Each structure stands twice: as C-alpha cells, then as structure tokens.
Amino acid sequence: MPETNAHILLDEFRRHHLHFQASITQVCQDDTIDAFHLALLGEDLEEFENAVSQVSRTELRKRDKLTRNSQNPAIFPDHSEWEVLQTNVQSMIIDLRTIYRLRVEQSHRG
C-alpha cells in the first residue's frame, strides 16, 4: 500500500519530535553549548510547535465539517498522539528557556 501524504507528514512530525528530544537531552548534559546555539534551537523548536498547532486547527476543522475521507485523511489518526506531541513540545520549550536563562546567568558571572 503506497504511503499517503498524511502518512508521510505524520512520519516527519515523529522524526522531528525525536530529533528535538535528542537535542534537548544533549543540551541538558552538555553545559558547553552556548546561549546563541540554544536560542537557535529554541527558534526551531517554536517553529515546530507552530506547525503542530496548525495541524491541530486544520484537523479540528476537518472533523467539524465531517470531511474526513480517503482523499483527505487525518494526519494524526489517533488524536491522543497529537496531544502527547504537543505537550512534549511545550515542555521542551519550557526546559530550553530555563536552560538558556541559566547559561546566560553563568556567562555573566564568568
């Protein structure tokens, strides 16, 4: 069975999520990563959060209009997966902001 665009997009969301999880783990373990690189990672993570939120709004409109069909499938067939993804991304953003603040404070102290 060929992959639909929805399946391809779902796989990309999952791949990006895993990438950001690994990046945040590395940042937590490596205190040599400077604030500039943390800010760049934060920008990328926030762009990803915006994409996840946009998908949510689109999916809800599809469900409300009952337009889900084989030609226009939902990206997240299990809504709970989207909820977990969104919660994890929001937690990663909070963690990254905290780490950024601490690194900036450390750099000012020398």
N, C-alpha and C positions, 0 to 999 in steps of 0.2 A: 504494500500500500504506500503510495507516494506521500511524502510529508506535505501538509498544507502550510500556507503562510502562517497560520495561527500556531502550528506546532513548531515551526522554525523560530518564530518570535518568542514562544514560551521557552524554548531551549536557550535562546540568547539571554532572556531575563535570568534564567537559572545560572548560566555561565557567568554573567556579570555579578550576580549576587555572590557566588563563590569567590570570584576574584576580589571583590571588596572585603569579604570576610577574611580572606588570607592577608590582604593588605593591612587591615586594621589589627590583626593579630601580630603582624610583623612590627607595626608601629608601636604596639604595646610592649614588645620585647626588645626593641632596639631604640635606646634613647639617644642615638647619634643622628637620627633623622631630624632635620631642622624644620623650623616653623614654616619656611617658604614651601617646602615639599608637602608638609601637612596641609597647608592652605590649598595647594593644587589638588591634592587628594580630596579635600573637602568639597571643592567646586565640582569635581567629577561625581562625587557621591550625591551631591544635591541635584545635579542634572539627572542622575539615575532615579532619584526619588521623584522628581517631576515626571519622568517617563512612566514610572509605576503608578503615580496618581492619575495621570492622563488616561492610562489604560483602564483604571478603575471607573472613571467617569464615563468612558466610552462603553464599557461592559454594562454598566448600570442602565445606560440609555437603551442599549440593545435589549436587555432583559425587560425593561419597562415597555418597550414598543413591541415586544414579542417577535423580534426579527431574527432571533437565533435560528439558523437553519444550516444545512450542509454547505451552502455557499458563503455563509458569513458566520463561522463558528466562533465561540468564545475563546479567548486566548488562555484564560485560566479556567479549565473545565471544573475545577474544584475551587470554589471561592475561598475556602479556608487557606489554601496555598497562597493566594494573593494576600490575605490578611497577615499571615506569618511573614511573608516577604516584606510587606510594608512596615510591620512592627520592627523587624530586624534592621531594616534600612534606617528607620528613625532612631533606633538605639545606637547604631553605628555612628550616626551624625552627632548624637549627644556625646558619645565616647570620644570621638575625634575632636570635637570642640573643647572638651575638658583637657585632653592631651595637649592640644595646641596652646591653650591658655597656660598650662604648666610649663611647657617648653619655652614660651615667651618669657615667663617669670624667671626661669632658670637662666636664660641668656642675659637677662638684665642684671642678675646677681653675679654673673661671671663664672 
